[in-house]
Amino acid sequence: MDNYVGHDDFMQALKITEEDFAVKGLGTVRIKPLSLSDRAGIQKQHTGKDGQLDVLGMQTAALLAGLVAPKLTADDVEALRNGKPAIIDAITLRVMETSGMDPDFEKKAGDGS
């Protein structure tokens, strides 16, 4: 009995797909999860030589990479960092969650069986 997922189904499941995300107090934005390469790059770029994470830098980079519409650029970073945290947090947390970066990822992933 072969209960394993097939190659084509597995490869299809890996494709990055965008989604609409409703933000309370704002409206709907379009987001996408970060790829493994994006995620690793952001983590590396925002980890100091002492191993400490630059949480604000990671959050901002994840938002810039994961927000599809409206599309923001590096020119918008200052406004993001000084804007309403609830809006920024809601979008960033959803991007991080869909990218496997959410704090409960290990609990949700289970033991692999």
N, C-alpha and C positions, 0 to 999 in steps of 0.2 A: 504494500500500500504506500503510495507516494503522496505524502501530505505537504510536501515542501513547495514553496512558491517557485514559479518558473523564472528563468533568466529575464525574459521580456517584461514580465510583471514587476520584477525587482527593479529593472532599469527604469521603467515608467514611473515607479514610485519615487525614484531619486530626483526626478525633474523638479526644478524650482517653479512653483506656481504662485501667482499673485492672488491676493484676497482683499476684499473690501473690509474695512474695520471702522465701526461706528465709535466715535469719541464723544463722550458726554460733554456738552458745552461747546462743541465745535462743529461736528458733522461727520461725514464719512470721508476717510482717506483710503488710499490704495497702498498696500504694503506687500513685501515679499520676505521670505526667510533668507538669512545669509547662507552662502555656500560654506563648505568646510574651509575652503581657501580664504574666504572673506573673514570668517570667524577667527581662524588661526592668525591671520594678519593683524586684525584688530587687537587680539589678546597680546600678541608679541609687541606691537607698536605701543601699547599702553601698560606694559609691565616694566617697572624700573629695574635697574641693575641690582637693587636690593630685594627684588622679588615682589615688591609692593605694587598693587594694581592702582592705576589712575582711573577710578570708577567714573568720574565725570567725563574723562576722555573716551573711555570705552562706550559709555552711554551715548555720547554725542556721535561717535563714529558709527555705532550700530544704527542709530536713527537715520543718519545721512545715507547709509548704505541700504537700509531696508525700506525707507519711505519712497514709494514710486510716484505718487501724486498726492499733493503737490511735490514736485522735485525741488529739493533744497541743495544748496552748494556750501562750500567752505565759507563763503561770504555771509552766510546766515548763522554761523556758529555763535557769535556773540549774542544775537537775539535769542537763540535757543537757550543759551546758558543763563540768560536774564529773564526768560519768559515764565509763564505759568507752569510750575512743576507738574501739576496734575495732568495737563495735556501731554507734555513731553513724556512723563512717566508711563502713561497709558499706552502710547504708541510704542515706545521703546520696549516696554515689558512684553508686549504682544510680539514684536519682532524677535526679541530674545527667546521667548517661549517657543515660537515656531522654528527657531534655529537651534534648539537643544541647549540653550544657555539659561533656561529658567532655573531658579534655585531648587525646585523640586524634581529636576530632571531625573536624577538617579532613582528616586522613589517611583516616578511614573514609568521609567524604563523597565523596572523590575530586575529580575536576576538573569534574564535572557532565556528562560525556559518557558 
